[in-house]
């Protein structure tokens, strides 16, 4: 029952988020925003989460997961409705900041519920299913948003997202309240008395966080800058929505096969290959001059990026001290948001000074280089923390 509720919340929540995220930059451009403004707007999504992600995990460990999920759903619903109520750049900035902090609370807590309910043997499968429903939301959302923006208006798309947000908000009250158990003093681990940042001394955890950050910032850069590039090439809003949605569909497909792939080829090889494919797809985007080629590259990117998140979730949870799983998942979100804060600002500067196409070249090169730098060494796979 709990798993079904979590999956439905994840599907509805990410449908709401991805219904609006590809439209943020197009709407901002219509309001007169430039390339640097787009970078700052995208970074606004990560500013508050960077400060509160670890604290969100500690809150989940302290009071249970239901309250953070309720508050996260409520905050995100209000956030996506703001640009409809107040059509301005200020409302877009406020919307992204509120949605960003809400996303942290709901994501950490949903992952914590799943991790606590699963065993080491089933976590890859459980997180894979969870990520598949997230990807389904990232497929459905852009299609709905693209058609609403093209045939009605950006405001109508944001209003619709607000109504969709009522579904995860209602379902969140069904989540059980489970507070992380305290370990007996005799079993307390040295790492559990350390600060959150000292957990980065665990090599496998550090590399899992880095690979997760690589994948997530790349998705954000594509969602932020591809609509601008495609619109400049004469692609309609609905077609842009479908191209981004294809990426989500590819993620659903690859996550269905993820368990078999890691069993046959090994987690590190799958992760390295997937990020390499995503990086190559980024580099090829400027050479594609047709909507169908954009779709193919978006699908390749989805196949590549679709493996990184569930694999890093499992590795992060398994490397966590047993009474600090929420805190460590929060640390993972903080590292993700740091990349989401710095990358858009950096690529905004790159795009503003060198041109929009350079964003895709540089981002692809970063992905490929980062894949090799973050791969795990033999014997670094962590033991289970306990279910």
VENRATA-V21837 format. One record per backbone hydrogen bond with DSSP energy under -1.0 kcal/mol. CO is the residue of the C=O (numbers start at 0). NH is the residue of the N-H. If there is no record, write none. Layout:
# VENRATA-V21837
co->CO nh->NH
co->CO nh->NH
This chain:
# VENRATA-V21837
co->0 nh->4
co->1 nh->5
co->2 nh->6
co->3 nh->7
co->4 nh->8
co->5 nh->9
co->6 nh->10
co->7 nh->11
co->8 nh->12
co->9 nh->13
co->10 nh->14
co->11 nh->15
co->12 nh->16
co->13 nh->17
co->14 nh->18
co->16 nh->20
co->19 nh->22
co->19 nh->23
co->22 nh->26
co->23 nh->27
co->24 nh->28
co->25 nh->29
co->26 nh->30
co->27 nh->32
co->28 nh->31
co->33 nh->37
co->34 nh->38
co->35 nh->39
co->36 nh->40
co->37 nh->41
co->38 nh->42
co->39 nh->43
co->42 nh->45
co->45 nh->49
co->46 nh->50
co->47 nh->51
co->48 nh->52
co->51 nh->55
co->52 nh->56
co->53 nh->57
co->54 nh->58
co->55 nh->59
co->56 nh->60
co->57 nh->61
co->58 nh->62
co->59 nh->63
co->64 nh->68
co->65 nh->69
co->66 nh->70
co->67 nh->71
co->68 nh->72
co->69 nh->73
co->70 nh->74
co->71 nh->75
co->72 nh->76
co->73 nh->77
co->74 nh->78
co->75 nh->79
co->77 nh->81
co->80 nh->84
co->81 nh->85
co->85 nh->87
co->87 nh->91
co->88 nh->92
co->89 nh->93
co->90 nh->94
co->91 nh->95
co->92 nh->96
co->93 nh->97
co->94 nh->98
co->95 nh->99
co->96 nh->100
co->97 nh->101
co->98 nh->102
co->99 nh->103
co->100 nh->104
co->101 nh->105
co->102 nh->106
co->103 nh->107
co->104 nh->108
co->105 nh->109
co->106 nh->110
co->107 nh->111
co->108 nh->112
co->109 nh->113
co->110 nh->114
co->111 nh->115
co->112 nh->116
co->113 nh->117
co->118 nh->122
co->121 nh->125
co->122 nh->126
co->123 nh->127
co->124 nh->128
co->125 nh->129
co->126 nh->130
co->127 nh->131
co->128 nh->132
co->129 nh->133
co->130 nh->134
co->131 nh->135
co->132 nh->136
co->133 nh->137
co->135 nh->139
co->136 nh->140
co->139 nh->143
co->140 nh->144
co->141 nh->145
co->142 nh->146
co->143 nh->147
co->144 nh->148
co->145 nh->149
co->146 nh->150
co->147 nh->151
co->152 nh->156
co->153 nh->157
co->154 nh->158
co->155 nh->159
co->156 nh->160
co->157 nh->161
co->158 nh->162
co->159 nh->163
co->160 nh->164
co->162 nh->165
co->163 nh->166
co->164 nh->168
co->165 nh->169
co->166 nh->170
co->167 nh->171
co->170 nh->173
co->171 nh->174
co->183 nh->186
co->188 nh->191
co->189 nh->192
co->190 nh->193
co->195 nh->198
co->196 nh->199
co->197 nh->200
co->198 nh->201
co->201 nh->205
co->202 nh->206
co->203 nh->207
co->204 nh->208
co->205 nh->209
co->206 nh->210
co->207 nh->211
co->208 nh->212
co->209 nh->213
co->210 nh->214
co->211 nh->215
co->212 nh->216
co->213 nh->217
co->214 nh->218
co->215 nh->219
co->216 nh->220
co->217 nh->221
co->218 nh->222
co->219 nh->223
co->220 nh->224
co->221 nh->225
co->224 nh->228
co->225 nh->229
co->226 nh->230
co->227 nh->231
co->229 nh->234
co->230 nh->233
co->235 nh->239
co->236 nh->240
co->237 nh->241
co->238 nh->242
co->239 nh->243
co->240 nh->244
co->241 nh->245
co->243 nh->247
co->244 nh->248
co->245 nh->249
co->246 nh->250
co->247 nh->251
co->248 nh->252
co->249 nh->253
co->250 nh->254
co->251 nh->255
co->256 nh->260
co->257 nh->261
co->258 nh->262
co->259 nh->263
co->260 nh->264
co->261 nh->265
co->265 nh->269
co->266 nh->270
co->267 nh->271
co->268 nh->272
co->269 nh->273
co->270 nh->274
co->271 nh->275
co->272 nh->276
co->273 nh->277
co->274 nh->278
co->275 nh->279
co->276 nh->280
co->277 nh->281
co->278 nh->282
co->279 nh->283
co->283 nh->286
co->284 nh->287
co->289 nh->293
co->290 nh->294
co->291 nh->295
co->292 nh->296
co->293 nh->297
co->294 nh->298
co->295 nh->299
co->296 nh->300
co->297 nh->301
co->298 nh->302
co->299 nh->303
co->300 nh->304
co->301 nh->305
co->306 nh->310
co->307 nh->311
co->308 nh->312
co->309 nh->313
co->310 nh->314
co->311 nh->315
co->312 nh->316
co->313 nh->317
co->314 nh->318
co->316 nh->319
co->320 nh->323
co->323 nh->327
co->324 nh->328
co->325 nh->329
co->326 nh->330
co->327 nh->331
co->328 nh->332
co->329 nh->333
co->330 nh->334
co->331 nh->335
co->332 nh->336
co->333 nh->337
co->334 nh->338
co->335 nh->339
co->336 nh->340
co->337 nh->341
co->338 nh->342
co->341 nh->345
co->342 nh->346
co->343 nh->347
co->344 nh->348
co->345 nh->349
co->346 nh->350
co->347 nh->351
co->348 nh->352
co->349 nh->353
co->355 nh->358
co->356 nh->360
co->357 nh->361
co->358 nh->362
co->359 nh->363
co->360 nh->364
co->361 nh->365
co->362 nh->366
co->363 nh->367
co->364 nh->368
co->365 nh->369
co->366 nh->370
co->367 nh->371
co->368 nh->372
co->369 nh->373
co->376 nh->379
